Amino acid sequence: MKTSKDDGRSEADAGLSRLEARIASDLEKISWPPDYWVKPRTAADDSPMLNVLVVGAGQGGLTIGFQLMRERIDRILLVDSAPPEQRGPWRTYGRMKTLRSPKFVTGPDLDIPSLTFQSWFEAQFGALAWAELGKIPNAMWSDYLAWYERVLVLPVEAGSTVTALRPYDDRVEVDVSGPEPRTLQARHVVLANGIEGFGRWWMPDFVEALPEPLRNHTADRIDFPRLKGKTVAVLGAGASAFDNAAAALVAGAEAVHIFVRRDALQRVQPFKQISYSGFLRHMGDLPVDMRWRFLRHLLTIREAFPKETWDRVMAHPNAVLHTGAGWTAARAEGGRVRIETAKGPFACDHVICGTGLAIGAEHRPELADIAPRIATWGDRFPPAREEPRLAAYPFLGSSFELQARAPADAAALARIRVFSFGSTMSFGPSGSSINALKFGPSRLVGGISAALFAEGAEAHLADLLAYETPEF
């Protein structure tokens, strides 16, 4: 018997309701110890002070929020400039059709089976549909995260942007713009603000100097229908470059030419090799020189893109690949763009750069004032200075905390933790990787929990000394 779409949705809703009841039961069963324990503090004006402010409510920020709740740390707040359906790249600049991670990778669930994506999916579509699913569609992952936020009742404030951070030895002052502009006082701050959370999207200066209607970065909101009938040049050898080339081809571009600096595409995906618990959990425990050897290799060789991405582009006969053809200059000419490449000049109507990130606190408005105080890999490990792109990464402490260039700044900067792509040189894939969400949040939140307990140790000791409840 056929069912209507409404009947199908009703069945899916009923399945989710049953799953949510199971989650509530699971969380109740693992709720020991049950009590919130952090000693409250107030700001100078007697207003309550947050224990933790998490900047960003994408997959990393939400997972950290849940880990904080599991550790019974209260007075937490997550802020994000975007509404739930627009957080992260899944419905914005992520133009691949599916996630690049395998469907069985877990993370946000923090090892609670009923909270996994698989449980969420099967509750609505069944086990057979799960077995038939290849990779997870982008929009579906976004829907899962929105549901995760709702079912866990995470304290998220949407539409709020952090504009400045002022760390002190005992707190961080945080300016927030949005529906309720104000300055928050937090004992600890976590920057879980995405791929670009410790830098900015980058393109060559000569491309950035072109008139805006003639160029985009792959992270921009691109009006692809406007490229119909146009010749488009894409710079970059990574997945985002090829995903955007595919989007332009689907939109009806006359031709899309992809330019790669290297003589051959990277076909090996090294990040697959390091997807084991030893690396993902313990990279941050290795000596600095060994971490450098691992991460320099990973971040120099770059990532290969999935076969599905290659097939999606090459299905179009008007896709042209140019290897060994890095760009050296570009200029606007008669409403078009003339590019100088290693293999000669090329003219096109529009340019898209898949050239990644420039890492550095100075690129972030909320960090710009304290950027000169933050220790980098170049500061702490002199050999890194030979690789300026890698030397710019922050050198983080054992639980993702910022380190200071001057000892007098150490206590203040340690109140800010980085859980974004900026943490990659210190911990490997962590804040920007689904694969590492199983491991990173426990380390980060463990550091916050230890600091909060140490700060309240005298009061906790007083509680113990005053404890006189008889057993009988």
C-alpha positions as CSV (number, residue, x, y, z in Angstrom):
1,M,0.0,0.0,0.0
2,K,1.4,3.4,-0.9
3,T,1.6,6.1,1.7
4,S,1.5,9.8,1.1
5,K,4.4,12.1,1.9
6,D,2.5,13.3,4.9
7,D,2.2,9.7,6.2
8,G,5.9,9.2,5.6
9,R,6.7,12.3,7.5
10,S,4.4,11.3,10.3
11,E,6.2,7.9,10.6
12,A,9.5,9.7,10.6
13,D,8.3,12.1,13.4
14,A,7.1,9.1,15.4
15,G,10.4,7.4,15.0
16,L,12.3,10.5,16.2
17,S,9.9,10.8,19.2
18,R,10.8,7.3,20.2
19,L,14.5,8.0,19.7
20,E,14.3,11.1,21.8
21,A,12.7,9.2,24.6
22,R,15.5,6.7,24.5
23,I,18.1,9.5,24.6
24,A,16.4,11.0,27.7
25,S,16.6,7.5,29.3
26,D,20.2,7.0,28.2
27,L,21.3,10.4,29.6
28,E,19.5,9.7,32.9
29,K,21.3,6.4,33.3
30,I,24.8,8.0,32.9
31,S,24.0,11.2,34.9
32,W,26.3,10.4,37.8
33,P,27.6,12.5,39.5
34,P,24.4,14.5,39.2
35,D,25.3,17.8,40.8
36,Y,26.7,21.0,39.2
37,W,29.7,21.8,41.3
38,V,31.5,24.9,40.0
39,K,31.6,27.7,42.5
40,P,29.9,30.7,41.1
41,R,31.7,34.0,40.5
42,T,30.4,37.5,39.9
43,A,31.8,40.3,37.9
44,A,32.9,43.7,39.3
45,D,29.3,45.0,38.8
46,D,27.9,41.9,40.7
47,S,26.5,40.5,37.5
48,P,26.8,36.7,37.2
49,M,29.9,35.5,35.4
50,L,29.7,32.8,32.8
51,N,31.9,29.8,33.5
52,V,32.4,29.1,29.8
53,L,31.5,31.0,26.6
54,V,31.7,29.0,23.4
55,V,32.1,31.1,20.3
56,G,30.4,29.1,17.5
57,A,27.6,26.6,17.5
58,G,28.5,24.4,14.6
59,Q,29.5,20.8,15.0
60,G,32.6,21.6,17.2
61,G,30.9,24.2,19.4
62,L,27.8,22.0,20.0
63,T,29.9,19.0,20.9
64,I,31.9,21.1,23.4
65,G,28.7,22.4,24.9
66,F,27.5,18.8,25.4
67,Q,30.8,17.8,26.9
68,L,30.6,20.7,29.4
69,M,27.1,19.6,30.4
70,R,28.2,16.1,30.9
71,E,31.0,17.3,33.2
72,R,28.3,19.2,35.2
73,I,29.7,22.6,34.4
74,D,26.9,25.1,34.4
75,R,26.5,28.8,33.4
76,I,27.7,28.1,29.9
77,L,26.6,29.9,26.7
78,L,27.1,29.2,23.0
79,V,26.9,32.2,20.6
80,D,26.8,32.1,16.8
81,S,26.2,34.7,14.2
82,A,24.1,32.4,12.0
83,P,20.8,30.6,12.5
84,P,20.9,26.8,12.9
85,E,20.3,26.0,9.2
86,Q,23.2,28.3,8.1
87,R,25.9,27.3,10.4
88,G,29.0,25.7,9.1
89,P,29.6,25.1,5.3
90,W,26.8,22.5,4.8
91,R,24.2,24.9,3.3
92,T,26.5,27.8,2.5
93,Y,29.9,27.5,0.8
94,G,30.2,23.7,1.0
95,R,29.3,22.9,-2.6
96,M,30.0,19.2,-2.5
97,K,26.8,17.1,-2.4
98,T,27.9,14.9,0.5
99,L,30.3,14.9,3.5
100,R,33.8,13.7,2.7
101,S,34.0,11.6,5.8
102,P,32.5,8.0,5.7
103,K,29.0,7.7,7.1
104,F,30.1,5.6,10.1
105,V,32.4,8.2,11.6
106,T,31.0,9.3,15.0
107,G,31.8,12.4,17.1
108,P,29.1,14.7,18.4
109,D,27.4,11.8,20.1
110,L,30.3,11.4,22.5
111,D,29.9,7.6,22.5
112,I,26.2,7.6,23.3
113,P,24.8,5.3,20.6
114,S,21.3,6.9,20.6
115,L,22.8,10.3,19.7
116,T,24.7,9.1,16.6
117,F,23.8,10.2,13.1
118,Q,23.0,6.6,12.3
119,S,20.4,6.4,15.1
120,W,18.8,9.7,13.9
121,F,18.8,8.5,10.3
122,E,17.4,5.1,11.1
123,A,14.7,6.5,13.3
124,Q,13.2,8.3,10.3
125,F,14.2,6.1,7.3
126,G,14.9,2.7,8.6
127,A,17.9,0.3,8.8
128,L,17.6,-0.7,5.2
129,A,17.9,2.9,4.0
130,W,21.0,3.3,6.2
131,A,22.6,0.2,4.6
132,E,21.9,1.7,1.1
133,L,23.2,5.2,2.0
134,G,26.6,6.0,0.5
135,K,27.9,9.2,2.1
136,I,25.9,11.6,4.2
137,P,24.2,14.5,2.2
138,N,25.3,17.9,3.4
139,A,21.8,19.2,4.1
140,M,21.1,16.1,6.1
141,W,24.1,16.6,8.3
142,S,23.0,20.2,8.9
143,D,19.5,18.9,9.9
144,Y,21.1,16.4,12.3
145,L,23.1,19.1,14.0
146,A,20.0,21.3,14.4
147,W,18.2,18.3,15.9
148,Y,21.2,17.6,18.2
149,E,21.1,21.2,19.5
150,R,17.4,20.9,20.2
151,V,17.2,17.5,21.8
152,L,20.1,18.3,24.2
153,V,18.6,21.7,25.0
154,L,22.0,23.4,24.5
155,P,22.0,27.1,25.5
156,V,22.7,28.6,22.0
157,E,22.2,32.3,21.2
158,A,21.8,32.8,17.5
159,G,22.5,36.0,15.6
160,S,25.2,37.2,18.0
161,T,28.8,38.0,16.9
162,V,31.8,38.3,19.1
163,T,33.6,41.5,18.2
164,A,36.4,41.7,20.8
165,L,38.1,39.6,23.5
166,R,40.0,41.2,26.4
167,P,41.6,38.5,28.5
168,Y,42.7,39.2,32.1
169,D,44.2,36.9,34.7
170,D,40.8,36.0,36.2
171,R,38.4,36.4,33.3
172,V,37.8,37.4,29.7
173,E,35.7,40.4,28.7
174,V,33.8,39.6,25.5
175,D,32.0,42.2,23.4
176,V,29.0,40.7,21.6
177,S,27.0,42.4,18.8
178,G,23.6,41.3,17.6
179,P,20.0,41.4,19.0
180,E,21.4,42.3,22.4
181,P,24.7,44.1,22.2
182,R,26.6,43.8,25.4
183,T,29.8,42.9,27.2
184,L,29.9,39.4,28.7
185,Q,32.2,38.3,31.5
186,A,33.4,34.7,31.2
187,R,36.0,32.7,33.1
188,H,36.9,30.7,30.0
189,V,36.3,31.2,26.3
190,V,36.4,28.5,23.6
191,L,36.8,29.6,19.9
192,A,34.9,26.9,18.0
193,N,34.2,29.3,15.1
194,G,34.9,27.1,12.1
195,I,37.5,26.6,9.4
196,E,38.4,30.2,9.2
197,G,38.2,30.8,12.9
198,F,41.8,31.6,13.3
199,G,42.5,33.3,10.0
200,R,40.9,34.5,6.8
201,W,40.1,33.1,3.4
202,W,43.0,34.0,1.1
203,M,43.6,34.7,-2.6
204,P,46.6,36.1,-4.4
205,D,46.9,39.9,-4.1
206,F,46.6,40.4,-7.9
207,V,43.3,38.4,-7.9
208,E,42.0,40.3,-4.8
209,A,42.7,43.6,-6.6
210,L,40.3,42.7,-9.5
211,P,36.9,44.3,-9.5
212,E,34.6,42.3,-7.2
213,P,32.1,41.3,-10.0
214,L,35.0,39.5,-11.7
215,R,36.2,37.3,-8.9
216,N,35.2,35.1,-5.9
217,H,36.8,32.9,-3.3
218,T,35.2,29.5,-3.0
219,A,34.0,30.5,0.5
220,D,31.9,33.4,-0.9
221,R,28.2,33.3,-1.7
222,I,28.6,32.9,-5.4
223,D,25.8,33.8,-7.8
224,F,26.3,30.7,-10.0
225,P,23.4,31.3,-12.4
226,R,25.2,34.6,-13.4
227,L,28.0,32.4,-14.8
228,K,25.8,30.8,-17.4
229,G,27.4,31.0,-20.8
230,K,30.6,32.4,-19.3
231,T,34.2,31.1,-19.4
232,V,35.3,30.5,-15.8
233,A,38.8,30.1,-14.5
234,V,39.3,28.2,-11.2
235,L,42.6,28.3,-9.3
236,G,43.4,25.4,-6.9
237,A,43.9,21.7,-6.7
238,G,41.8,21.0,-3.6
239,A,38.3,19.7,-3.1
240,S,36.7,23.1,-2.7
241,A,38.2,24.3,-6.1
242,F,36.8,21.3,-7.9
243,D,33.4,21.5,-6.1
244,N,33.0,25.1,-7.2
245,A,34.1,24.1,-10.8
246,A,31.3,21.5,-10.7
247,A,28.8,24.1,-9.5
248,A,29.7,26.5,-12.3
249,L,29.4,23.7,-14.9
250,V,26.0,22.7,-13.6
251,A,24.9,26.3,-13.7
252,G,25.6,26.3,-17.5
253,A,29.1,27.9,-17.8
254,E,30.4,27.7,-21.4
255,A,33.7,26.3,-20.1
256,V,35.4,25.9,-16.8
257,H,39.2,25.8,-16.8
258,I,40.9,24.5,-13.6
259,F,44.5,25.7,-13.0
260,V,46.8,23.8,-10.8
261,R,50.3,24.9,-9.8
262,R,51.7,21.4,-9.4
263,D,52.5,19.1,-12.3
264,A,50.1,16.5,-11.1
265,L,47.0,16.3,-8.9
266,Q,47.3,14.9,-5.4
267,R,45.6,11.5,-5.6
268,V,46.5,10.2,-2.1
269,Q,44.5,11.2,0.9
270,P,46.9,11.2,3.8
271,F,44.3,12.1,6.3
272,K,42.8,8.6,5.9
273,Q,46.0,7.1,7.1
274,I,45.9,9.0,10.4
275,S,42.3,8.2,11.2
276,Y,43.1,6.0,14.2
277,S,42.7,6.7,17.9
278,G,46.4,6.8,18.7
279,F,47.0,9.8,16.4
280,L,43.7,11.6,16.9
281,R,43.9,11.3,20.7
282,H,47.6,11.6,21.4
283,M,49.2,13.9,18.7
284,G,49.1,16.7,21.2
285,D,51.1,14.6,23.7
286,L,54.1,14.1,21.4
287,P,57.3,16.1,21.7
288,V,57.2,19.3,19.7
289,D,59.8,18.2,17.1
290,M,57.8,14.9,16.4
291,R,54.5,16.9,16.1
292,W,56.3,19.1,13.6
293,R,57.4,16.2,11.5
294,F,53.9,14.7,11.3
295,L,52.0,18.0,10.7
296,R,54.5,19.5,8.3
297,H,54.1,16.5,6.1
298,L,50.3,16.5,6.3
299,L,49.9,20.2,5.7
300,T,52.5,20.4,2.9
301,I,51.3,17.4,0.9
302,R,47.7,18.7,1.2
303,E,44.5,16.6,0.8
304,A,43.3,14.7,-2.2
305,F,39.6,15.2,-3.1
306,P,37.1,12.3,-3.3
307,K,36.6,10.3,-6.4
308,E,33.0,11.5,-6.5
309,T,34.3,15.1,-6.9
310,W,36.5,14.2,-9.8
311,D,33.8,12.3,-11.5
312,R,31.3,15.1,-11.0
313,V,33.6,17.6,-12.8
314,M,34.9,15.3,-15.5
315,A,31.4,14.3,-16.5
316,H,31.3,17.7,-18.3
317,P,33.1,17.8,-21.6
318,N,33.6,21.6,-21.2
319,A,35.8,21.1,-18.1
320,V,39.5,21.6,-18.8
321,L,42.4,20.8,-16.4
322,H,45.7,22.8,-16.7
323,T,48.5,21.3,-14.5
324,G,51.8,23.0,-13.9
325,A,50.0,26.3,-14.6
326,G,50.3,28.5,-11.6
327,W,49.2,32.1,-11.9
328,T,51.6,35.0,-11.7
329,A,49.4,38.0,-12.5
330,A,45.9,39.0,-13.4
331,R,44.2,42.2,-14.6
332,A,40.8,43.4,-15.7
333,E,40.7,44.0,-19.5
334,G,37.5,45.0,-21.4
335,G,35.2,43.6,-18.7
336,R,37.0,40.3,-18.7
337,V,40.1,38.9,-16.8
338,R,43.5,38.3,-18.4
339,I,45.5,35.9,-16.4
340,E,49.3,35.3,-16.7
341,T,50.0,31.6,-16.0
342,A,53.2,29.5,-16.1
343,K,52.0,28.2,-19.5
344,G,51.1,31.5,-21.0
345,P,48.2,34.0,-20.9
346,F,44.5,33.1,-20.5
347,A,41.4,35.2,-20.8
348,C,38.1,34.5,-19.0
349,D,34.9,36.1,-17.8
350,H,35.2,35.2,-14.1
351,V,37.7,33.9,-11.6
352,I,37.1,31.6,-8.6
353,C,40.0,31.0,-6.1
354,G,40.1,27.8,-4.1
355,T,43.3,28.9,-2.4
356,G,42.4,28.2,1.2
357,L,43.3,30.1,4.3
358,A,45.9,32.6,5.7
359,I,46.3,31.6,9.3
360,G,46.9,34.3,12.0
361,A,45.1,36.0,14.9
362,E,45.8,39.3,13.2
363,H,43.2,38.4,10.5
364,R,40.4,38.1,13.0
365,P,38.7,41.3,14.2
366,E,38.0,39.9,17.7
367,L,41.6,38.8,18.1
368,A,43.5,41.6,16.3
369,D,44.2,43.6,19.5
370,I,45.8,40.6,21.3
371,A,47.4,39.0,18.3
372,P,50.9,40.4,19.1
373,R,50.7,38.7,22.5
374,I,49.9,35.2,21.2
375,A,52.8,32.7,20.8
376,T,53.0,31.0,17.4
377,W,54.8,27.9,16.1
378,G,57.4,30.2,14.7
379,D,58.0,31.6,18.2
380,R,58.3,28.3,20.0
381,F,59.9,26.1,17.4
382,P,62.5,27.9,15.3
383,P,62.6,25.3,12.4
384,A,59.0,26.3,11.7
385,R,60.2,29.7,10.5
386,E,61.4,28.1,7.3
387,E,57.7,27.5,6.5
388,P,56.0,30.9,7.1
389,R,52.5,29.5,6.4
390,L,52.9,26.9,9.2
391,A,54.9,29.1,11.5
392,A,51.8,31.4,11.8
393,Y,49.7,28.8,13.6
394,P,49.2,29.4,17.3
395,F,51.3,27.2,19.6
396,L,48.6,25.8,21.9
397,G,48.9,24.3,25.4
398,S,47.9,20.8,26.5
399,S,44.1,21.6,26.5
400,F,44.0,23.9,23.4
401,E,44.7,27.1,25.4
402,L,46.6,30.0,23.9
403,Q,50.2,30.4,24.9
404,A,51.8,33.8,25.5
405,R,54.9,35.4,24.1
406,A,55.5,37.1,27.4
407,P,55.3,35.1,30.7
408,A,53.3,37.9,32.3
409,D,50.5,37.2,29.8
410,A,50.4,33.5,30.3
411,A,47.5,33.3,32.8
412,A,45.3,35.7,30.8
413,L,45.7,34.1,27.4
414,A,45.3,30.6,28.8
415,R,41.6,31.5,29.4
416,I,41.1,31.4,25.6
417,R,41.1,28.0,23.9
418,V,41.1,27.4,20.1
419,F,39.0,24.6,18.6
420,S,39.1,25.4,15.0
421,F,41.5,24.8,12.0
422,G,43.9,26.9,14.0
423,S,44.6,24.0,16.4
424,T,45.8,21.7,13.6
425,M,49.5,22.3,14.0
426,S,49.3,21.5,17.7
427,F,46.8,18.6,17.7
428,G,46.3,17.4,14.1
429,P,42.7,17.5,12.8
430,S,40.6,18.5,15.7
431,G,38.3,21.5,15.7
432,S,37.6,21.3,12.0
433,S,37.2,17.6,11.6
434,I,34.3,15.2,12.3
435,N,36.8,12.4,12.7
436,A,38.4,14.1,15.7
437,L,35.3,15.2,17.5
438,K,35.4,11.9,19.4
439,F,38.7,12.9,21.0
440,G,39.3,16.7,21.1
441,P,36.4,17.9,23.2
442,S,37.2,15.7,26.2
443,R,40.8,17.0,26.2
444,L,39.7,20.6,25.9
445,V,36.8,20.4,28.5
446,G,39.1,18.4,30.8
447,G,41.5,21.4,30.9
448,I,38.6,23.8,31.7
449,S,37.3,21.5,34.4
450,A,40.7,21.2,36.0
451,A,41.1,25.0,36.0
452,L,37.7,25.7,37.4
453,F,38.3,23.1,40.2
454,A,41.7,24.6,41.1
455,E,40.3,28.1,41.2
456,G,37.6,27.0,43.7
457,A,39.8,24.6,45.7
458,E,39.7,26.6,48.9
459,A,35.9,26.8,48.8
460,H,35.6,23.1,48.0
461,L,37.9,22.3,50.9
462,A,35.8,24.4,53.2
463,D,32.7,22.5,52.1
464,L,34.5,19.2,52.9
465,L,35.6,20.4,56.3
466,A,32.1,21.6,57.1
467,Y,30.4,18.4,56.0
468,E,28.8,16.7,58.9
469,T,25.8,14.8,57.4
470,P,25.5,11.5,59.4
471,E,24.9,8.2,57.6
472,F,22.8,6.9,60.5
